[in-house]
């Protein structure tokens, strides 16, 4: 069963408190997502480090129950 937008958001915000997560269903199938994650924890980190933090928050579910995630990260202004 694919992960829902709410499940993805909950996993990310549990690991990155204060993060803002905006989810977009790219294919209308609840299986291909775009996520924009804005988190204070990203300050001072490069894009690769930021993405790694999000993937770690998802606990190894990428490629399994979470098939595709297009990720954009940012530091709050």
N, C-alpha and C positions, 0 to 999 in steps of 0.2 A: 504494500500500500504506500503510495507516495506521501511525502511530507506536505502538510498544508502550509499556507502562508503564516497562519497563527503559530504552528509548531516551530517553524523556522525562526520567526520573530522571537518566540519565547526562549528558544535555545540561545540565540544571540544575546538577548537582553539579560539572561541569567548569567552569562559569562562576562558580559560587558555592561555593568549597571550604568544607566543613564544614556545608553545608546538609543538613537532614533533609527528605526528600520522602516524603509518604504519598500513594499513588495509589489512586483508587477508580474502577472501571469503572461508569459511571452507567447504561448501557443494555445491558450484556452483549455489546457488539459490538466492543470494542477500538477504538472510534472516538470515544466521548463520555466524557471523563475529568473527574474532580474531583481537584485536586492541592492538598495542604496543604504549603506550603513554609515551613520555619522556618530562618532564616539570620541569622548575626551581622551580615552586611553590610546588613541592613535597619535596624539601629539608627540613629535620628535621621532616618529617611526616612518620608514619609507613605505611605498605602496606594497611591496612584497611582504614586509613584516605585518602590515595592516591586514592583508588578505589572509596570511597565515593565522592571525589571531581569530578571524572569523571562521576559518575552516576548523580550527581547534575547538571553537565554541560549538560547532556542529557535531563534534564527537565522532568523527570517522564515518558519518553517514553519507558523505559525498560519494557518488558512484553507486550507492546502494539504494536506500529508500529516497535519497535526494539525487535525482538523475542529472539535472543540469541547473547550474546557478551562474548567472552572469553577475559579477560582483563589482560594485563601485564603492569606494570608501572615501571618507572625508573627515577632517577635524572640524568640530563646531567653530563658528566664527565668534 
